[in-house]
């Protein structure tokens, strides 16, 4: 990837993503730098939005973050990531795709809109740049960021701390423009999230600031508090009408739905213990009953993560729950949902945690926690007001599982907010409900498990990673083999920015919660 100088890179490789945007009337040939003009900028931005979330989704999210978040467990005998092992080829494919496609598209769109005095589309592009790169940095730590596109044969990395500080500066710049253009529109229907609505993008920018502020709370508490309070004061998501998700069509399909035509994963036992124990109405919305890929009548059953190959196969898939029909391909009854980016329920839980820490979040930790649950239930279920309040006041706890592993309850927390609980007890409640609400966004859920340790989850049955025992977490992905081969000096310098060796158990900069406060997954 040393050729990240972009001297000859395409906005969208002909085999990579143009086929997914027929409805946007994007030409079949690639959009090259010398062909870019105002009429194509919106299309390039649309491609970048879809590529950020759905491009190379299997190797970029489903086989890593979705598993490490313990939303799913793999059932394919040859997939070692569920046993805490990283497959370098997968990481390399996703990294190369991200930098050669959505990152490149955004680079050109941001430069073009700046050079041609298009402040509103430029501001929106900057916000999406922050969204894209925080996902990359959350995986690796140091990343190629400020030097991307500078025609260098060796491209230096930035430390994660520097990247995150730049995110807040970039959001400041974008928010100022959005405020100056209230009621405006950019990209119109090419914007696959808000249809170009500048006011919606302002709300999203503030909500993204809040997410990033909370991410760094253990690494830089003062900055986290300042940025979080700024975000809330400026206006964050308040209703499900504010939710951000990338539009899906028959040609640009929802990220998860791309892979549900095959049988390679099932509901994690952690999901089963928590949702089942809480009698959570979202269980039936998130998963089908066991009995086959398209559902059955065998009840809801999750698989323990980390099964060795010898314990896979047979009736494992038949006996355990797959995703709900809405995430299946259209031919199997799927509804092609938007690819999840951020929901207002996540924002309420972020505010709840902030209030728990004593920050000015516009409400109490308990009230914001309860409202986050209401918003999530309203998003995913048809629960009545009475049913919602009964759930919020519920005292049932995660369940023991009648499975082949005799899995104990994954925790003993109830849904009902424990006003007398200590800081960690309340935090566990907040993050566990946030984890439920963010499904199926495994990237965000894995980041939050690393940051807080919640939900506790189950220890994996077996680990193939010599650096990570069964009751510990994968903390990051290693720098890619392609980068080590073609950008070696930059990678070596980036390794010096880490808190340890270039391995999966080294914590990234923001992953700084004191180890004595970090819970251990349940055996």
VODOTI-622133 format. One record per residue (C-alpha): x, y, z. Coordinates in Angstrom, 2 decimals. Layout:
      xx      yy      zz
       X       Y       Z
...
END
This chain:
      xx      yy      zz
    0.00    0.00    0.00
    2.94    2.37   -0.30
    1.21    3.60   -3.45
   -1.30    5.43   -1.28
    0.10    8.55   -2.92
   -2.83    8.09   -5.34
   -0.91    8.94   -8.47
   -3.02    6.54  -10.52
   -5.78    5.29   -8.25
   -9.42    5.10   -9.32
  -12.41    6.38   -7.45
  -14.08    3.04   -7.90
  -12.48   -0.01   -9.45
  -14.66   -1.50  -12.17
  -14.88   -4.81  -10.33
  -15.19   -3.31   -6.86
  -18.36   -1.31   -6.51
  -19.80    0.24   -9.67
  -22.15   -2.72  -10.03
  -23.76   -1.78   -6.72
  -24.87    1.64   -7.89
  -26.79    1.10  -11.10
  -29.72    2.98   -9.60
  -27.50    6.02   -9.18
  -26.75    5.97  -12.89
  -23.04    5.60  -12.29
  -21.19    4.65  -15.47
  -19.89    1.11  -15.73
  -16.34    2.34  -16.21
  -14.40    3.61  -13.22
  -14.49    7.29  -12.27
  -10.90    8.49  -12.58
   -9.45   11.67  -11.16
   -9.25   13.42  -14.52
  -12.98   12.80  -15.14
  -14.19   14.25  -11.87
  -16.46   17.27  -12.13
  -19.45   18.62  -10.26
  -21.85   16.16  -11.86
  -19.93   13.15  -10.55
  -18.98   14.38   -7.08
  -22.30   13.33   -5.57
  -22.04    9.87   -7.09
  -18.51    9.43   -5.76
  -19.71   10.50   -2.30
  -22.56    7.96   -2.48
  -20.12    5.20   -3.36
  -17.91    6.18   -0.42
  -20.85    6.00    1.98
  -21.83    2.52    0.85
  -18.22    1.30    0.69
  -17.50    2.43    4.24
  -20.10    0.04    5.62
  -20.80   -2.67    3.08
  -17.61   -3.00    1.07
  -15.65   -6.16    1.96
  -18.02   -6.53    4.91
  -17.36  -10.22    5.53
  -13.61   -9.90    6.07
  -13.83   -6.37    7.46
  -16.60   -6.83   10.01
  -18.51  -10.11   10.06
  -15.51  -12.37   10.74
  -13.89   -9.97   13.20
  -15.93   -7.29   14.98
  -19.29   -9.10   14.87
  -17.61  -12.12   16.46
  -15.52  -10.22   19.01
  -18.62   -8.24   20.01
  -20.25  -11.65   20.58
  -23.26  -10.85   18.48
  -22.48  -13.96   16.41
  -20.35  -17.09   16.60
  -18.90  -18.70   13.50
  -19.93  -22.25   12.60
  -17.61  -22.70    9.62
  -14.85  -25.18   10.43
  -12.10  -23.20    8.69
  -12.69  -19.81   10.35
  -10.19  -19.22   13.16
  -11.15  -15.66   14.07
  -13.79  -16.97   16.47
  -10.92  -18.66   18.34
   -9.22  -15.26   18.69
   -6.87  -15.74   15.74
   -6.36  -13.08   13.09
   -6.20  -14.15    9.45
   -3.74  -11.76    7.82
   -5.16  -12.23    4.33
   -8.60  -11.07    5.47
   -7.20   -7.99    7.17
   -5.14   -7.18    4.10
   -8.16   -7.43    1.77
  -10.26   -5.08    3.91
   -7.45   -2.58    4.52
   -6.57   -2.37    0.82
  -10.23   -1.96   -0.14
  -10.88    0.80    2.40
   -7.90    2.85    1.29
   -8.29    2.24   -2.44
  -12.04    2.88   -2.58
  -13.98    4.91    0.05
  -10.91    6.73    1.39
   -9.83    7.63   -2.13
  -13.32    8.75   -3.12
  -13.58   11.00   -0.09
  -10.13   12.41   -0.72
  -11.09   13.56   -4.19
  -14.53   14.82   -3.17
  -13.15   16.80   -0.25
  -10.40   18.37   -2.36
  -12.71   19.13   -5.28
  -15.34   20.80   -3.11
  -12.68   22.87   -1.34
  -11.02   23.99   -4.58
  -14.35   24.86   -6.21
  -15.78   26.77   -3.24
  -18.53   24.31   -2.34
  -18.55   24.72    1.45
  -21.64   22.67    2.35
  -20.74   19.46    0.47
  -17.18   19.92    1.71
  -18.39   20.05    5.32
  -20.52   16.91    4.94
  -17.60   15.10    3.32
  -15.39   16.02    6.27
  -17.91   14.53    8.69
  -17.95   11.29    6.72
  -14.15   11.30    6.65
  -14.20   11.29   10.46
  -16.70    8.43   10.42
  -14.59    6.36    8.02
  -11.25    6.90    9.71
  -12.39    6.42   13.27
  -13.47    2.92   12.23
  -10.04    2.23   10.74
   -8.18    3.60   13.74
  -10.38    1.67   16.18
   -9.18   -1.52   14.48
   -5.44   -0.79   14.31
   -4.57    2.21   16.49
   -2.08    4.25   14.40
   -3.27    4.68   10.79
   -2.42    6.42    7.55
   -4.39    9.65    7.82
   -2.85   13.11    7.46
   -0.39   11.92    4.79
   -2.94   10.09    2.66
   -2.88   11.27   -0.96
    0.39   13.23   -0.79
    2.13   11.38   -3.62
    4.61    9.65   -1.33
    6.21    6.28   -1.98
    6.39    5.65    1.76
    3.34    6.89    3.63
    3.78    7.72    7.34
    1.20    6.74    9.94
   -0.35    9.06   12.55
   -0.72    8.05   16.18
   -4.25    7.30   17.29
   -4.12   10.16   19.78
   -3.22   12.64   17.01
   -5.91   11.23   14.73
   -8.62   11.54   17.36
   -7.62   15.09   18.23
   -7.85   15.95   14.54
  -11.33   14.41   14.41
  -12.59   16.99   16.90
  -10.96   19.84   14.98
  -12.43   18.57   11.71
  -15.90   18.35   13.26
  -15.50   21.94   14.53
  -14.81   23.08   10.97
  -17.73   21.16    9.50
  -20.21   22.21   12.20
  -19.40   25.88   11.68
  -20.25   25.56    7.97
  -23.44   23.61    8.64
  -24.64   26.24   11.09
  -23.95   28.95    8.53
  -25.99   27.02    5.97
  -28.98   26.03    8.11
  -31.79   24.61    6.00
  -29.40   23.93    3.12
  -28.90   20.81    1.04
  -25.88   19.15   -0.55
  -25.59   16.03   -2.70
  -29.44   15.72   -2.67
  -30.44   12.13   -3.53
  -26.81   11.04   -3.89
  -26.47   11.36   -0.13
  -27.40    7.84    0.94
  -28.11    8.80    4.57
  -29.97   12.09    4.90
  -30.72   13.07    1.31
  -28.39   16.06    1.66
  -30.25   17.65    4.59
  -27.72   19.96    6.26
  -29.66   20.17    9.51
  -29.70   16.38    9.87
  -25.98   16.28    9.18
  -25.42   18.85   11.94
  -27.25   16.64   14.41
  -25.25   13.64   13.24
  -21.94   15.54   13.53
  -22.71   16.44   17.13
  -23.73   12.87   17.91
  -20.55   11.53   16.34
  -18.55   13.97   18.46
  -20.28   12.54   21.54
  -19.39    8.98   20.52
  -15.74    9.88   19.96
  -15.58   11.87   23.20
  -16.77    8.87   25.19
  -14.33    6.63   23.36
  -11.38    8.51   24.84
  -12.75    8.88   28.39
  -10.09    6.65   29.95
   -7.25    8.09   27.84
   -8.03   11.81   28.22
  -10.90   12.40   30.68
  -10.75   16.21   30.50
  -10.97   16.33   26.70
  -13.68   13.68   26.72
  -15.84   15.72   29.10
  -15.31   18.96   27.19
  -16.15   17.47   23.79
  -19.13   15.51   25.12
  -20.69   18.54   26.79
  -20.08   20.59   23.64
  -21.88   17.96   21.56
  -24.95   17.79   23.79
  -25.21   21.55   24.13
  -25.09   21.89   20.35
  -27.85   19.33   19.71
  -27.63   15.55   19.30
  -30.05   12.87   18.08
  -33.30   12.85   20.04
  -35.66   10.63   18.04
  -35.53    7.69   15.67
  -36.16   10.12   12.83
  -32.56   11.24   13.38
  -31.10    7.74   12.98
  -28.29    7.40   10.44
  -28.13    4.43    8.11
  -26.79    3.90    4.59
  -29.62    3.41    2.08
  -29.97   -0.12    0.74
  -31.40   -1.08   -2.63
  -31.43   -4.24   -4.71
  -28.10   -3.07   -6.15
  -26.45   -1.62   -3.03
  -27.51   -4.20   -0.51
  -27.45   -3.97    3.28
  -24.06   -5.04    4.62
  -25.27   -8.01    6.67
  -27.70   -9.18    3.98
  -24.78   -9.66    1.60
  -23.72  -12.76    3.53
  -26.87  -14.34    4.89
  -27.34  -16.44    1.77
  -24.74  -18.77    3.30
  -24.61  -20.71    6.60
  -21.41  -19.62    8.35
  -22.51  -18.11   11.67
  -25.26  -18.20   14.29
  -26.41  -16.18   17.28
  -23.79  -16.00   20.03
  -24.56  -17.63   23.36
  -23.94  -14.23   24.96
  -26.88  -12.80   23.03
  -28.95  -15.82   24.06
  -28.17  -15.42   27.79
  -28.82  -11.68   27.88
  -31.83  -11.31   25.60
  -33.42  -14.55   26.76
  -32.89  -13.82   30.44
  -34.32  -10.31   30.10
  -37.34  -11.64   28.17
  -36.32   -8.99   25.68
  -38.82   -8.42   22.85
  -35.92   -7.62   20.54
  -34.84  -11.29   20.59
  -37.58  -12.19   18.12
  -36.77   -9.13   16.04
  -33.05   -9.86   15.85
  -33.08  -13.64   15.38
  -35.19  -16.49   14.04
  -35.88  -19.58   16.06
  -33.54  -22.49   15.41
  -34.45  -25.01   12.75
  -32.68  -23.76    9.64
  -31.30  -20.71    7.87
  -34.75  -19.29    7.18
  -36.06  -20.12   10.65
  -37.85  -22.93   12.42
  -39.68  -23.74   15.63
  -36.94  -25.08   17.89
  -36.68  -22.03   20.14
  -33.85  -19.52   20.44
  -30.40  -21.00   20.93
  -26.97  -19.41   20.74
  -23.55  -20.93   20.07
  -20.58  -20.44   22.37
  -17.79  -18.53   20.68
  -14.48  -20.24   20.00
  -15.55  -23.75   19.12
  -12.65  -25.79   17.70
  -13.19  -27.17   14.22
  -13.91  -30.64   15.54
  -17.00  -29.36   17.38
  -18.47  -27.69   14.30
  -20.48  -29.23   11.52
  -23.22  -31.81   11.95
  -26.47  -30.23   13.16
  -24.79  -27.15   14.71
  -26.48  -24.74   12.29
  -29.84  -26.48   12.45
  -29.85  -26.45   16.26
  -29.04  -22.76   16.68
  -30.62  -19.44   15.75
  -29.80  -17.46   12.63
  -30.53  -13.78   12.00
  -34.13  -12.70   11.63
  -35.71  -12.90    8.18
  -35.38   -9.14    7.68
  -31.61   -9.62    7.20
  -31.93  -12.46    4.72
  -31.62  -11.90    0.98
  -34.70  -10.45   -0.71
  -35.35  -13.82   -2.36
  -35.74  -15.36    1.10
  -38.08  -12.68    2.40
  -35.51  -10.12    3.52
  -36.34   -6.43    3.68
  -32.92   -4.97    2.82
  -32.63   -2.65    5.82
  -30.30    0.31    5.86
  -26.76   -0.44    7.00
  -26.62    0.87   10.58
  -24.40    3.90   11.23
  -25.78    5.47   14.42
  -29.08    5.50   16.26
  -30.56    7.90   18.77
  -30.72    5.06   21.30
  -26.91    4.87   21.21
  -26.82    8.61   21.82
  -29.09    8.33   24.86
  -26.81    5.65   26.32
  -23.76    7.83   25.65
  -25.48   10.66   27.49
  -26.44    8.29   30.31
  -22.81    7.28   30.78
  -21.76   10.91   30.68
  -24.30   11.80   33.35
  -23.04    8.85   35.42
  -19.61   10.47   35.24
  -21.01   13.80   36.42
  -21.05   15.56   33.06
  -23.77   17.96   31.91
  -25.81   15.73   29.62
  -29.28   17.27   29.87
  -30.72   14.61   32.17
  -29.95   12.05   34.83
  -28.15    8.81   34.09
  -31.28    6.82   34.95
  -33.68    8.88   32.85
  -31.39    8.85   29.82
  -30.81    5.10   30.23
  -34.54    4.44   30.29
  -35.14    6.66   27.27
  -32.43    4.85   25.33
  -34.27    1.58   25.95
  -37.59    3.10   24.85
  -36.10    4.40   21.61
  -34.51    1.06   20.81
  -37.70   -0.89   21.54
  -39.63    1.53   19.35
  -37.09    1.10   16.56
  -37.09   -2.69   16.55
  -40.41   -3.88   17.98
  -44.12   -3.11   18.14
  -44.06   -3.04   21.96
  -46.78   -0.93   23.55
  -46.03    1.79   26.08
  -47.08   -0.56   28.87
  -44.86   -3.34   27.55
  -41.92   -0.94   27.30
  -42.35    0.24   30.89
  -42.70   -3.33   32.13
  -39.43   -4.19   30.41
  -37.65   -1.10   31.80
  -38.77   -2.06   35.29
  -37.87   -5.72   34.84
  -35.80   -7.45   37.50
  -35.01  -10.66   35.60
  -31.34  -11.24   34.84
  -29.34  -12.99   32.10
  -30.09  -16.69   31.96
  -28.11  -19.87   32.31
  -28.28  -21.84   29.08
  -29.39  -25.41   28.72
  -26.66  -26.10   26.19
  -23.90  -28.66   25.70
  -21.49  -26.39   27.58
  -23.73  -25.86   30.65
  -23.18  -22.14   30.21
  -23.91  -20.13   33.40
  -25.60  -16.69   33.30
  -23.33  -14.21   31.60
  -24.08  -11.61   34.32
  -26.47  -10.90   37.20
  -27.59   -7.39   36.24
  -31.29   -6.66   35.71
  -32.79   -4.24   33.20
  -34.14   -2.01   35.98
  -31.60    0.70   36.68
  -29.99    0.13   40.06
  -29.81    3.57   41.62
  -27.94    2.14   44.61
  -25.35    0.32   42.55
  -21.73    1.38   42.36
  -20.17    3.03   39.31
  -19.18   -0.20   37.58
  -22.54   -1.86   38.23
  -24.40    1.03   36.62
  -21.91    1.23   33.78
  -22.44   -2.46   33.07
  -26.18   -1.88   32.83
  -25.77    1.09   30.50
  -23.29   -0.57   28.16
  -25.18   -3.87   28.08
  -28.36   -2.13   26.97
  -26.33   -0.05   24.52
  -24.83   -3.27   23.11
  -28.31   -4.70   22.62
  -29.54   -1.51   20.93
  -26.58   -1.20   18.52
  -27.08   -4.66   17.00
  -25.94   -5.56   14.34
  -23.21   -2.87   14.36
  -20.42   -5.15   15.56
  -17.70   -2.61   14.89
  -19.08   -0.21   17.48
  -20.00   -3.02   19.88
  -16.49   -4.52   19.77
  -14.97   -1.10   20.42
  -17.21   -0.65   23.45
  -16.37   -4.11   24.82
  -12.69   -3.22   24.60
  -13.23    0.20   26.16
  -15.42   -0.87   29.08
  -15.34   -4.67   29.31
  -19.13   -4.85   28.92
  -21.11   -6.85   28.30
  -18.92   -9.40   30.06
  -19.65  -12.10   27.51
  -18.51  -15.69   27.71
  -14.93  -16.84   27.59
  -14.31  -18.54   24.27
  -14.18  -22.35   24.30
  -10.75  -22.46   22.67
   -8.07  -19.95   21.67
   -5.72  -20.36   18.72
   -3.92  -17.14   19.62
   -0.85  -17.72   21.83
   -1.08  -14.14   23.11
   -4.73  -14.25   24.20
   -6.18  -16.77   26.67
   -9.83  -17.82   26.43
  -11.01  -15.28   29.02
   -9.41  -12.22   27.38
  -10.33  -10.05   24.38
   -8.76   -9.34   21.01
   -7.74   -5.69   21.47
   -6.72   -4.73   17.91
   -5.77   -6.05   14.49
   -2.12   -6.22   13.49
   -0.67   -4.07   10.71
   -1.26   -5.75    7.39
    1.13   -7.99    5.49
    0.78   -5.75    2.45
    1.87   -2.70    4.42
    4.76   -4.57    6.01
    5.90   -5.56    2.53
    5.52   -2.25    0.69
    5.53    0.43    3.40
    7.95   -1.17    5.83
    9.67    1.89    7.31
    6.35    3.60    8.00
    4.97    0.46    9.65
    8.08    0.18   11.82
    7.61    3.79   12.94
    3.92    3.11   13.62
    4.84    0.16   15.81
    6.71    2.63   17.99
    3.40    4.45   18.54
    1.77    1.37   20.09
    1.53    0.53   23.78
    3.25   -2.79   23.12
    4.17   -5.14   20.29
    2.28   -5.30   17.01
    0.00   -8.05   18.29
   -3.69   -8.65   18.93
   -3.41   -8.25   22.71
   -1.87   -4.76   22.61
   -4.33   -2.07   23.65
   -4.89    0.94   21.40
   -4.50    4.44   22.84
   -8.11    4.94   23.93
   -8.31    1.41   25.41
   -7.01    2.64   28.75
   -9.46    1.55   31.46
   -7.47    0.41   34.52
   -7.06   -3.34   34.38
   -8.23   -3.74   37.98
  -11.63   -2.38   36.89
  -11.85   -4.56   33.80
  -14.27   -7.48   34.21
  -13.38  -11.01   33.16
  -15.62  -12.90   30.71
  -17.60  -15.76   32.26
  -16.32  -19.32   31.82
END
